[in-house]
Amino acid sequence: GARLGVARPVVAQFGKGELAQAARAAKKLAYILWALFVWVILAGAIGSVVVTWHMPPGERTLAIGLSSMQISLALAALITGFMAKTFALCAELWHDYNEVI
């Protein structure tokens, strides 16, 4: 539900043929996905420190790792960023096409 709600503006604007607005919505979605990716990495690192905080010095850990979910999130953000650039380029080309005709 919520995951699809974030992508809804991109699909809605694209469906209406408003590529410039779809590009802006896709760019915003890419920023949200990158922020979520960074948050997940930081939360895991902070969590590892909190879990081992009670241990004696030298045994505490700071773990930073990438799981398949985090890699998928990074790929989704990357693809969404490419979509935003593609939509923006298509909007410019469509605008130029309409000016010529």
C-alpha positions in Angstrom: 0.0 0.0 0.0 2.4 2.7 1.2 5.2 1.6 -1.1 2.9 1.9 -4.1 1.5 5.2 -2.9 4.9 6.8 -3.3 5.2 5.8 -7.0 1.6 6.7 -7.8 2.3 10.4 -8.8 4.9 9.1 -11.3 2.5 6.7 -13.0 -0.4 9.2 -12.8 1.6 12.0 -14.5 3.0 9.7 -17.1 -0.4 8.3 -17.9 -1.7 11.9 -18.5 1.2 12.5 -20.9 2.7 15.2 -18.7 6.3 14.1 -18.9 7.8 17.1 -17.2 5.7 16.5 -14.1 6.4 12.8 -14.3 10.1 13.6 -14.4 9.8 15.8 -11.3 7.8 13.1 -9.5 10.3 10.4 -10.4 13.2 12.6 -9.3 11.5 13.1 -5.9 10.9 9.4 -5.6 14.6 8.7 -6.4 15.6 11.1 -3.6 13.2 9.4 -1.2 14.6 6.0 -2.1 18.2 7.2 -1.7 17.4 8.7 1.7 15.7 5.5 2.7 18.8 3.6 1.6 21.1 5.8 3.7 18.7 5.5 6.7 18.7 1.7 6.5 22.5 1.6 6.5 22.8 4.1 9.4 20.1 2.3 11.4 21.9 -1.0 11.1 25.2 0.5 12.1 23.6 2.3 15.1 21.7 -0.8 16.0 25.0 -2.9 16.1 26.6 -0.3 18.4 23.6 -0.3 20.8 23.3 -4.1 21.0 27.0 -4.4 21.9 27.2 -1.3 24.1 27.1 -3.3 27.4 30.1 -5.4 26.4 33.6 -4.5 27.7 35.8 -2.2 25.6 37.4 -4.0 22.7 34.4 -6.3 22.2 31.9 -3.6 21.0 31.2 -3.6 17.3 30.1 -1.3 14.6 28.8 -3.4 11.8 28.1 -1.9 8.4 26.8 -4.4 5.8 24.7 -4.7 2.7 21.9 -7.2 2.5 20.0 -8.1 -0.6 17.2 -5.7 0.5 19.6 -2.8 0.7 21.1 -3.6 -2.7 17.6 -3.9 -4.2 16.7 -0.5 -2.7 19.9 1.1 -4.2 19.0 -0.4 -7.6 15.5 0.9 -7.3 16.7 4.3 -6.5 19.2 4.2 -9.4 16.6 3.0 -11.9 14.1 5.7 -10.7 16.8 8.3 -11.2 17.4 7.1 -14.7 13.6 7.2 -15.3 13.5 10.8 -14.1 16.3 11.8 -16.5 14.6 9.9 -19.4 11.2 11.5 -18.7 12.9 15.0 -18.6 14.6 14.4 -21.9 11.4 13.1 -23.5 9.5 16.1 -22.2 12.2 18.4 -23.8 12.0 16.5 -27.1 8.2 16.6 -27.1 8.3 20.3 -26.5 10.8 20.9 -29.3 8.7 18.7 -31.6 5.5 20.7 -30.9 7.4 23.9 -31.6 8.6 22.7 -35.0 5.1 21.6 -36.0 
